[in-house]
Amino acid sequence: MNSKIINFIKKKNKSKIISLTAYSKNIASIIDRHCDLVLVGDSLGSVLYSFSSTKKVTLDMMIEHSKSVRMGVKKSLMVVDMPHNTYRNPKEALSNAKKIISKTKCDAIKLEGGKKVIQIIKTLIKNKIPVMGHLGVLPQSATNFKFKGKETAERKIILRDSKLLEDAGVFSIVLECVESSLAKEITKTVKVPTIGIGASVHCDGQVLVTDDLIGLNKIKARFVKKYSNIEKQINDAALNFKKDVVKSKFPTKKHSY
Ligand code: KIV
């Protein structure tokens, strides 16, 4: 395990871990100042491309966006999501993870699932590829987006999967829409940091989709908090530009040659 990953794990029980998504350089370079981990999430499929699910996101899309993000991320751990159907067996997963790492120079990859993907995760880790796990709501295979952990049987599976992921050697686990007391139990049980999205304050860290955080993505999920309204700011800038152009107030001499 490299020192960047080791330092990341050491944050558990010391300081809260801050994580946000980025799909391009400019946003990445801003959030990098405040993050421990920048995730190139396959949420880009719905956020940028209006796909109905993340299933349509391709490896090439993830690689191209990640190359842009890489230019902006200087200090945070940069993690790239492996998209749907790119890790159906250990051989496919290894070949695609190597491709992502060599082309994007990211620090680690993330993939979704528990017991079903354990052999795949073990193969990647055996080949020195740092892996972040993802449990709870799994958008690549989800049929609904209801929170997980209400029923006892479901709770047991998610708790078991968190231990399996830890034993397989993941360096961190995203918990997406996991019931609060279950997220707390997992966070206490595993030695690696849990990063929650809709999974309560009990996780070791939190992640949000940056476009949701800044009010650029029109989403109404309970777990999202809008910290700014960039949509309004872009709208006002475009409107004021239009007004100036219509009235020939722009460009002035200062902006001309
Ligand atoms: O794709 C993504 O952005 C994610 C986060 C929501 C954790 O997986």
py3Dmol code that shows the C-alpha trace and the ligand (Angstrom):
import py3Dmol

protein = """\
ATOM      1  CA  MET A   1       0.000   0.000   0.000  1.00  0.00           C
ATOM      2  CA  ASN A   2       1.416   3.414  -0.904  1.00  0.00           C
ATOM      3  CA  SER A   3       1.909   6.179   1.671  1.00  0.00           C
ATOM      4  CA  LYS A   4      -0.950   8.321   0.329  1.00  0.00           C
ATOM      5  CA  ILE A   5      -3.403   5.489   0.940  1.00  0.00           C
ATOM      6  CA  ILE A   6      -1.889   4.673   4.349  1.00  0.00           C
ATOM      7  CA  ASN A   7      -2.232   8.328   5.422  1.00  0.00           C
ATOM      8  CA  PHE A   8      -5.820   8.315   4.226  1.00  0.00           C
ATOM      9  CA  ILE A   9      -6.663   5.241   6.337  1.00  0.00           C
ATOM     10  CA  LYS A  10      -4.955   6.812   9.362  1.00  0.00           C
ATOM     11  CA  LYS A  11      -7.541   9.604   9.337  1.00  0.00           C
ATOM     12  CA  LYS A  12     -10.085   7.151  10.759  1.00  0.00           C
ATOM     13  CA  ASN A  13     -10.956   8.154  14.346  1.00  0.00           C
ATOM     14  CA  LYS A  14      -8.739  11.252  14.002  1.00  0.00           C
ATOM     15  CA  SER A  15     -10.441  13.670  11.615  1.00  0.00           C
ATOM     16  CA  LYS A  16     -13.533  13.606   9.444  1.00  0.00           C
ATOM     17  CA  ILE A  17     -12.789  12.722   5.820  1.00  0.00           C
ATOM     18  CA  ILE A  18     -13.947  15.158   3.164  1.00  0.00           C
ATOM     19  CA  SER A  19     -14.796  13.905  -0.281  1.00  0.00           C
ATOM     20  CA  LEU A  20     -16.503  15.363  -3.353  1.00  0.00           C
ATOM     21  CA  THR A  21     -16.923  14.371  -6.977  1.00  0.00           C
ATOM     22  CA  ALA A  22     -15.320  16.070  -9.971  1.00  0.00           C
ATOM     23  CA  TYR A  23     -15.678  15.406 -13.680  1.00  0.00           C
ATOM     24  CA  SER A  24     -13.330  18.107 -14.997  1.00  0.00           C
ATOM     25  CA  LYS A  25     -10.192  20.108 -14.206  1.00  0.00           C
ATOM     26  CA  ASN A  26     -11.610  23.472 -13.113  1.00  0.00           C
ATOM     27  CA  ILE A  27     -13.988  22.083 -10.486  1.00  0.00           C
ATOM     28  CA  ALA A  28     -11.364  19.536  -9.380  1.00  0.00           C
ATOM     29  CA  SER A  29      -8.747  22.223  -8.743  1.00  0.00           C
ATOM     30  CA  ILE A  30     -11.132  24.177  -6.496  1.00  0.00           C
ATOM     31  CA  ILE A  31     -12.460  21.270  -4.413  1.00  0.00           C
ATOM     32  CA  ASP A  32      -8.990  19.719  -4.119  1.00  0.00           C
ATOM     33  CA  ARG A  33      -8.098  22.484  -1.631  1.00  0.00           C
ATOM     34  CA  HIS A  34     -10.696  21.213   0.820  1.00  0.00           C
ATOM     35  CA  CYS A  35     -10.912  17.491   0.092  1.00  0.00           C
ATOM     36  CA  ASP A  36      -9.068  14.388   1.223  1.00  0.00           C
ATOM     37  CA  LEU A  37     -10.500  12.416  -1.688  1.00  0.00           C
ATOM     38  CA  VAL A  38     -11.766  13.504  -5.096  1.00  0.00           C
ATOM     39  CA  LEU A  39     -13.968  10.945  -6.796  1.00  0.00           C
ATOM     40  CA  VAL A  40     -14.539  10.781 -10.524  1.00  0.00           C
ATOM     41  CA  GLY A  41     -17.913   9.155 -10.041  1.00  0.00           C
ATOM     42  CA  ASP A  42     -19.904   7.405 -12.709  1.00  0.00           C
ATOM     43  CA  SER A  43     -22.693   9.690 -11.500  1.00  0.00           C
ATOM     44  CA  LEU A  44     -21.384  11.792 -14.388  1.00  0.00           C
ATOM     45  CA  GLY A  45     -23.696   9.680 -16.560  1.00  0.00           C
ATOM     46  CA  SER A  46     -26.809  11.181 -15.034  1.00  0.00           C
ATOM     47  CA  VAL A  47     -25.352  14.543 -13.996  1.00  0.00           C
ATOM     48  CA  LEU A  48     -23.639  15.480 -17.277  1.00  0.00           C
ATOM     49  CA  TYR A  49     -25.196  13.227 -19.886  1.00  0.00           C
ATOM     50  CA  SER A  50     -28.775  12.895 -18.557  1.00  0.00           C
ATOM     51  CA  PHE A  51     -28.593   9.100 -18.733  1.00  0.00           C
ATOM     52  CA  SER A  52     -31.460   7.428 -16.883  1.00  0.00           C
ATOM     53  CA  SER A  53     -28.902   5.322 -14.991  1.00  0.00           C
ATOM     54  CA  THR A  54     -25.162   4.935 -14.632  1.00  0.00           C
ATOM     55  CA  LYS A  55     -25.327   1.686 -16.624  1.00  0.00           C
ATOM     56  CA  LYS A  56     -24.637   3.488 -19.912  1.00  0.00           C
ATOM     57  CA  VAL A  57     -21.387   5.076 -18.723  1.00  0.00           C
ATOM     58  CA  THR A  58     -18.417   3.665 -20.635  1.00  0.00           C
ATOM     59  CA  LEU A  59     -14.788   3.100 -19.727  1.00  0.00           C
ATOM     60  CA  ASP A  60     -13.713   5.698 -22.290  1.00  0.00           C
ATOM     61  CA  MET A  61     -16.004   8.320 -20.764  1.00  0.00           C
ATOM     62  CA  MET A  62     -14.536   7.668 -17.308  1.00  0.00           C
ATOM     63  CA  ILE A  63     -10.999   7.820 -18.672  1.00  0.00           C
ATOM     64  CA  GLU A  64     -11.458  11.082 -20.585  1.00  0.00           C
ATOM     65  CA  HIS A  65     -13.127  12.886 -17.648  1.00  0.00           C
ATOM     66  CA  SER A  66     -10.507  11.509 -15.261  1.00  0.00           C
ATOM     67  CA  LYS A  67      -7.645  12.830 -17.417  1.00  0.00           C
ATOM     68  CA  SER A  68      -9.159  16.290 -17.069  1.00  0.00           C
ATOM     69  CA  VAL A  69      -9.689  15.868 -13.299  1.00  0.00           C
ATOM     70  CA  ARG A  70      -6.079  14.684 -12.893  1.00  0.00           C
ATOM     71  CA  MET A  71      -4.877  18.102 -14.059  1.00  0.00           C
ATOM     72  CA  GLY A  72      -6.771  19.745 -11.204  1.00  0.00           C
ATOM     73  CA  VAL A  73      -6.104  17.358  -8.333  1.00  0.00           C
ATOM     74  CA  LYS A  74      -2.768  18.019  -6.658  1.00  0.00           C
ATOM     75  CA  LYS A  75      -3.101  16.890  -3.034  1.00  0.00           C
ATOM     76  CA  SER A  76      -6.216  14.737  -2.584  1.00  0.00           C
ATOM     77  CA  LEU A  77      -6.480  11.044  -3.249  1.00  0.00           C
ATOM     78  CA  MET A  78      -7.991  10.687  -6.712  1.00  0.00           C
ATOM     79  CA  VAL A  79     -10.359   7.743  -7.111  1.00  0.00           C
ATOM     80  CA  VAL A  80     -12.074   6.694 -10.342  1.00  0.00           C
ATOM     81  CA  ASP A  81     -15.264   4.651 -10.562  1.00  0.00           C
ATOM     82  CA  MET A  82     -15.123   1.497 -12.676  1.00  0.00           C
ATOM     83  CA  PRO A  83     -18.281   1.710 -14.772  1.00  0.00           C
ATOM     84  CA  HIS A  84     -20.961  -0.968 -15.193  1.00  0.00           C
ATOM     85  CA  ASN A  85     -19.930  -4.093 -17.146  1.00  0.00           C
ATOM     86  CA  THR A  86     -16.221  -3.371 -16.912  1.00  0.00           C
ATOM     87  CA  TYR A  87     -15.530  -5.755 -14.001  1.00  0.00           C
ATOM     88  CA  ARG A  88     -17.678  -8.839 -14.669  1.00  0.00           C
ATOM     89  CA  ASN A  89     -14.810 -11.225 -13.867  1.00  0.00           C
ATOM     90  CA  PRO A  90     -11.307 -10.882 -12.396  1.00  0.00           C
ATOM     91  CA  LYS A  91      -9.557 -10.888 -15.789  1.00  0.00           C
ATOM     92  CA  GLU A  92     -11.777  -8.167 -17.260  1.00  0.00           C
ATOM     93  CA  ALA A  93     -11.561  -6.123 -14.057  1.00  0.00           C
ATOM     94  CA  LEU A  94      -7.774  -6.306 -13.929  1.00  0.00           C
ATOM     95  CA  SER A  95      -7.324  -5.326 -17.547  1.00  0.00           C
ATOM     96  CA  ASN A  96      -9.756  -2.376 -17.244  1.00  0.00           C
ATOM     97  CA  ALA A  97      -8.444  -1.194 -13.873  1.00  0.00           C
ATOM     98  CA  LYS A  98      -4.880  -1.215 -15.253  1.00  0.00           C
ATOM     99  CA  LYS A  99      -6.107   0.802 -18.243  1.00  0.00           C
ATOM    100  CA  ILE A 100      -7.807   3.373 -15.987  1.00  0.00           C
ATOM    101  CA  ILE A 101      -4.726   3.747 -13.796  1.00  0.00           C
ATOM    102  CA  SER A 102      -2.203   3.940 -16.619  1.00  0.00           C
ATOM    103  CA  LYS A 103      -4.223   6.430 -18.683  1.00  0.00           C
ATOM    104  CA  THR A 104      -5.482   8.674 -15.881  1.00  0.00           C
ATOM    105  CA  LYS A 105      -2.739   8.334 -13.264  1.00  0.00           C
ATOM    106  CA  CYS A 106      -5.436   8.099 -10.571  1.00  0.00           C
ATOM    107  CA  ASP A 107      -4.540   6.723  -7.141  1.00  0.00           C
ATOM    108  CA  ALA A 108      -7.265   4.086  -6.840  1.00  0.00           C
ATOM    109  CA  ILE A 109     -10.443   2.714  -8.337  1.00  0.00           C
ATOM    110  CA  LYS A 110     -13.882   2.179  -6.801  1.00  0.00           C
ATOM    111  CA  LEU A 111     -16.338  -0.561  -7.616  1.00  0.00           C
ATOM    112  CA  GLU A 112     -19.776  -1.484  -6.338  1.00  0.00           C
ATOM    113  CA  GLY A 113     -20.834  -4.582  -4.436  1.00  0.00           C
ATOM    114  CA  GLY A 114     -20.076  -7.043  -1.662  1.00  0.00           C
ATOM    115  CA  LYS A 115     -19.738 -10.840  -1.741  1.00  0.00           C
ATOM    116  CA  LYS A 116     -20.358 -11.018  -5.506  1.00  0.00           C
ATOM    117  CA  VAL A 117     -17.260  -8.953  -6.307  1.00  0.00           C
ATOM    118  CA  ILE A 118     -14.900 -10.256  -3.615  1.00  0.00           C
ATOM    119  CA  GLN A 119     -12.770 -12.385  -5.965  1.00  0.00           C
ATOM    120  CA  ILE A 120     -12.503  -9.433  -8.331  1.00  0.00           C
ATOM    121  CA  ILE A 121     -11.399  -7.118  -5.519  1.00  0.00           C
ATOM    122  CA  LYS A 122      -8.857  -9.669  -4.275  1.00  0.00           C
ATOM    123  CA  THR A 123      -7.393  -9.995  -7.766  1.00  0.00           C
ATOM    124  CA  LEU A 124      -7.040  -6.215  -8.128  1.00  0.00           C
ATOM    125  CA  ILE A 125      -5.436  -5.816  -4.712  1.00  0.00           C
ATOM    126  CA  LYS A 126      -3.078  -8.756  -5.352  1.00  0.00           C
ATOM    127  CA  ASN A 127      -1.986  -6.802  -8.416  1.00  0.00           C
ATOM    128  CA  LYS A 128      -1.301  -3.689  -6.324  1.00  0.00           C
ATOM    129  CA  ILE A 129      -4.388  -1.770  -7.425  1.00  0.00           C
ATOM    130  CA  PRO A 130      -5.900   0.106  -4.455  1.00  0.00           C
ATOM    131  CA  VAL A 131      -9.650  -0.486  -4.267  1.00  0.00           C
ATOM    132  CA  MET A 132     -12.424   1.480  -2.594  1.00  0.00           C
ATOM    133  CA  GLY A 133     -15.609  -0.503  -1.914  1.00  0.00           C
ATOM    134  CA  HIS A 134     -19.197   0.692  -2.243  1.00  0.00           C
ATOM    135  CA  LEU A 135     -22.163  -0.797  -0.318  1.00  0.00           C
ATOM    136  CA  GLY A 136     -25.790   0.107   0.313  1.00  0.00           C
ATOM    137  CA  VAL A 137     -27.571   1.508  -2.703  1.00  0.00           C
ATOM    138  CA  LEU A 138     -25.582   0.343  -5.728  1.00  0.00           C
ATOM    139  CA  PRO A 139     -26.652   2.530  -8.661  1.00  0.00           C
ATOM    140  CA  GLN A 140     -25.099   0.225 -11.287  1.00  0.00           C
ATOM    141  CA  SER A 141     -27.455  -2.623 -10.369  1.00  0.00           C
ATOM    142  CA  ALA A 142     -30.212  -0.919  -8.374  1.00  0.00           C
ATOM    143  CA  THR A 143     -33.846  -1.425  -9.269  1.00  0.00           C
ATOM    144  CA  ASN A 144     -34.879   1.238  -6.771  1.00  0.00           C
ATOM    145  CA  PHE A 145     -33.117   3.898  -4.726  1.00  0.00           C
ATOM    146  CA  LYS A 146     -34.733   3.218  -1.351  1.00  0.00           C
ATOM    147  CA  PHE A 147     -32.357   3.384   1.606  1.00  0.00           C
ATOM    148  CA  LYS A 148     -30.871   0.076   2.759  1.00  0.00           C
ATOM    149  CA  GLY A 149     -30.843  -1.537   6.173  1.00  0.00           C
ATOM    150  CA  LYS A 150     -34.444  -1.398   7.291  1.00  0.00           C
ATOM    151  CA  GLU A 151     -34.928  -5.185   7.358  1.00  0.00           C
ATOM    152  CA  THR A 152     -32.823  -7.437   9.590  1.00  0.00           C
ATOM    153  CA  ALA A 153     -31.840  -9.771   6.745  1.00  0.00           C
ATOM    154  CA  GLU A 154     -30.648  -6.871   4.606  1.00  0.00           C
ATOM    155  CA  ARG A 155     -28.705  -5.397   7.522  1.00  0.00           C
ATOM    156  CA  LYS A 156     -26.906  -8.695   8.087  1.00  0.00           C
ATOM    157  CA  ILE A 157     -25.882  -8.915   4.429  1.00  0.00           C
ATOM    158  CA  ILE A 158     -24.519  -5.355   4.324  1.00  0.00           C
ATOM    159  CA  LEU A 159     -22.622  -5.835   7.612  1.00  0.00           C
ATOM    160  CA  ARG A 160     -21.225  -9.160   6.362  1.00  0.00           C
ATOM    161  CA  ASP A 161     -20.230  -7.532   3.065  1.00  0.00           C
ATOM    162  CA  SER A 162     -18.424  -4.715   4.862  1.00  0.00           C
ATOM    163  CA  LYS A 163     -16.285  -7.287   6.699  1.00  0.00           C
ATOM    164  CA  LEU A 164     -15.668  -9.214   3.489  1.00  0.00           C
ATOM    165  CA  LEU A 165     -14.524  -6.023   1.779  1.00  0.00           C
ATOM    166  CA  GLU A 166     -12.231  -5.190   4.688  1.00  0.00           C
ATOM    167  CA  ASP A 167     -10.751  -8.699   4.683  1.00  0.00           C
ATOM    168  CA  ALA A 168     -10.236  -8.484   0.916  1.00  0.00           C
ATOM    169  CA  GLY A 169      -8.113  -5.376   1.527  1.00  0.00           C
ATOM    170  CA  VAL A 170     -10.146  -2.349   0.412  1.00  0.00           C
ATOM    171  CA  PHE A 171      -8.763   0.895   1.832  1.00  0.00           C
ATOM    172  CA  SER A 172     -12.177   2.520   2.357  1.00  0.00           C
ATOM    173  CA  ILE A 173     -15.878   1.842   1.833  1.00  0.00           C
ATOM    174  CA  VAL A 174     -18.567   4.185   0.492  1.00  0.00           C
ATOM    175  CA  LEU A 175     -21.904   3.633   2.246  1.00  0.00           C
ATOM    176  CA  GLU A 176     -24.692   4.956   0.059  1.00  0.00           C
ATOM    177  CA  CYS A 177     -28.155   5.482   1.597  1.00  0.00           C
ATOM    178  CA  VAL A 178     -27.556   3.145   4.520  1.00  0.00           C
ATOM    179  CA  GLU A 179     -29.749   3.401   7.625  1.00  0.00           C
ATOM    180  CA  SER A 180     -28.032   5.436  10.379  1.00  0.00           C
ATOM    181  CA  SER A 181     -27.580   2.774  13.081  1.00  0.00           C
ATOM    182  CA  LEU A 182     -26.276   0.271  10.531  1.00  0.00           C
ATOM    183  CA  ALA A 183     -23.796   2.828   9.166  1.00  0.00           C
ATOM    184  CA  LYS A 184     -22.692   3.409  12.767  1.00  0.00           C
ATOM    185  CA  GLU A 185     -22.224  -0.314  13.375  1.00  0.00           C
ATOM    186  CA  ILE A 186     -20.233  -0.803  10.166  1.00  0.00           C
ATOM    187  CA  THR A 187     -18.072   2.229  10.946  1.00  0.00           C
ATOM    188  CA  LYS A 188     -17.308   0.808  14.405  1.00  0.00           C
ATOM    189  CA  THR A 189     -16.678  -2.681  13.059  1.00  0.00           C
ATOM    190  CA  VAL A 190     -14.327  -2.097  10.136  1.00  0.00           C
ATOM    191  CA  LYS A 191     -10.840  -0.646  10.506  1.00  0.00           C
ATOM    192  CA  VAL A 192     -10.918   1.231   7.209  1.00  0.00           C
ATOM    193  CA  PRO A 193     -12.743   4.577   6.826  1.00  0.00           C
ATOM    194  CA  THR A 194     -16.402   4.579   5.823  1.00  0.00           C
ATOM    195  CA  ILE A 195     -17.496   7.452   3.599  1.00  0.00           C
ATOM    196  CA  GLY A 196     -21.196   8.136   3.725  1.00  0.00           C
ATOM    197  CA  ILE A 197     -23.650   9.594   1.261  1.00  0.00           C
ATOM    198  CA  GLY A 198     -27.081   9.516   2.829  1.00  0.00           C
ATOM    199  CA  ALA A 199     -25.640   7.274   5.522  1.00  0.00           C
ATOM    200  CA  SER A 200     -25.651   9.531   8.609  1.00  0.00           C
ATOM    201  CA  VAL A 201     -23.087  11.521  10.555  1.00  0.00           C
ATOM    202  CA  HIS A 202     -21.667   8.305  12.048  1.00  0.00           C
ATOM    203  CA  CYS A 203     -19.491   7.572   9.000  1.00  0.00           C
ATOM    204  CA  ASP A 204     -15.798   8.470   9.088  1.00  0.00           C
ATOM    205  CA  GLY A 205     -16.303  10.901   6.240  1.00  0.00           C
ATOM    206  CA  GLN A 206     -18.861  12.270   3.826  1.00  0.00           C
ATOM    207  CA  VAL A 207     -19.101  12.491   0.048  1.00  0.00           C
ATOM    208  CA  LEU A 208     -21.474  14.519  -2.094  1.00  0.00           C
ATOM    209  CA  VAL A 209     -21.813  15.029  -5.819  1.00  0.00           C
ATOM    210  CA  THR A 210     -20.348  18.515  -6.336  1.00  0.00           C
ATOM    211  CA  ASP A 211     -22.988  19.528  -8.881  1.00  0.00           C
ATOM    212  CA  ASP A 212     -25.630  18.824  -6.192  1.00  0.00           C
ATOM    213  CA  LEU A 213     -23.639  20.717  -3.536  1.00  0.00           C
ATOM    214  CA  ILE A 214     -23.354  23.852  -5.672  1.00  0.00           C
ATOM    215  CA  GLY A 215     -26.897  23.820  -6.990  1.00  0.00           C
ATOM    216  CA  LEU A 216     -26.049  23.032 -10.599  1.00  0.00           C
ATOM    217  CA  ASN A 217     -27.853  19.692 -10.714  1.00  0.00           C
ATOM    218  CA  LYS A 218     -31.592  19.696 -10.191  1.00  0.00           C
ATOM    219  CA  ILE A 219     -31.907  16.840  -7.722  1.00  0.00           C
ATOM    220  CA  LYS A 220     -34.273  16.527  -4.798  1.00  0.00           C
ATOM    221  CA  ALA A 221     -32.731  13.805  -2.673  1.00  0.00           C
ATOM    222  CA  ARG A 222     -33.029  13.881   1.119  1.00  0.00           C
ATOM    223  CA  PHE A 223     -29.277  13.439   1.569  1.00  0.00           C
ATOM    224  CA  VAL A 224     -28.296  16.447  -0.552  1.00  0.00           C
ATOM    225  CA  LYS A 225     -27.575  19.827   0.995  1.00  0.00           C
ATOM    226  CA  LYS A 226     -27.182  22.733  -1.408  1.00  0.00           C
ATOM    227  CA  TYR A 227     -24.279  24.917  -0.235  1.00  0.00           C
ATOM    228  CA  SER A 228     -24.536  27.481  -3.030  1.00  0.00           C
ATOM    229  CA  ASN A 229     -26.685  28.413  -5.987  1.00  0.00           C
ATOM    230  CA  ILE A 230     -24.336  28.427  -8.952  1.00  0.00           C
ATOM    231  CA  GLU A 231     -27.261  27.979 -11.319  1.00  0.00           C
ATOM    232  CA  LYS A 232     -28.445  31.469 -10.356  1.00  0.00           C
ATOM    233  CA  GLN A 233     -24.956  32.940 -10.639  1.00  0.00           C
ATOM    234  CA  ILE A 234     -24.433  31.506 -14.135  1.00  0.00           C
ATOM    235  CA  ASN A 235     -27.895  32.664 -15.138  1.00  0.00           C
ATOM    236  CA  ASP A 236     -27.236  36.208 -13.875  1.00  0.00           C
ATOM    237  CA  ALA A 237     -23.841  36.349 -15.612  1.00  0.00           C
ATOM    238  CA  ALA A 238     -25.325  35.187 -18.936  1.00  0.00           C
ATOM    239  CA  LEU A 239     -28.242  37.594 -18.586  1.00  0.00           C
ATOM    240  CA  ASN A 240     -25.997  40.562 -17.788  1.00  0.00           C
ATOM    241  CA  PHE A 241     -23.698  39.652 -20.698  1.00  0.00           C
ATOM    242  CA  LYS A 242     -26.725  39.564 -23.001  1.00  0.00           C
ATOM    243  CA  LYS A 243     -27.961  42.967 -21.739  1.00  0.00           C
ATOM    244  CA  ASP A 244     -24.531  44.549 -22.266  1.00  0.00           C
ATOM    245  CA  VAL A 245     -24.186  43.126 -25.797  1.00  0.00           C
ATOM    246  CA  VAL A 246     -27.684  44.223 -26.793  1.00  0.00           C
ATOM    247  CA  LYS A 247     -26.963  47.762 -25.554  1.00  0.00           C
ATOM    248  CA  SER A 248     -23.456  47.751 -27.124  1.00  0.00           C
ATOM    249  CA  LYS A 249     -21.976  48.209 -23.648  1.00  0.00           C
ATOM    250  CA  PHE A 250     -19.681  45.247 -24.219  1.00  0.00           C
ATOM    251  CA  PRO A 251     -16.969  45.082 -25.424  1.00  0.00           C
ATOM    252  CA  THR A 252     -15.668  48.461 -24.325  1.00  0.00           C
ATOM    253  CA  LYS A 253     -12.322  49.922 -25.454  1.00  0.00           C
ATOM    254  CA  LYS A 254     -10.739  48.102 -22.519  1.00  0.00           C
ATOM    255  CA  HIS A 255     -11.786  44.769 -23.968  1.00  0.00           C
ATOM    256  CA  SER A 256     -10.894  45.625 -27.566  1.00  0.00           C
ATOM    257  CA  TYR A 257      -7.672  45.811 -29.617  1.00  0.00           C
TER     258      TYR A 257
END
"""
ligand_1 = """\
8
KIV
O -20.758 8.008 -8.781
C -20.662 8.683 -7.746
O -20.615 9.917 -7.781
C -20.596 7.966 -6.483
C -20.810 8.758 -5.243
C -22.225 9.144 -5.143
C -20.329 8.053 -4.051
O -20.406 6.800 -6.466
"""
view = py3Dmol.view(width=600, height=400)
view.addModel(protein, "pdb")
view.setStyle({"model": 0}, {"cartoon": {"style": "trace"}})
view.addModel(ligand_1, "xyz")
view.setStyle({"model": 1}, {"stick": {}})
view.zoomTo()
view.show()
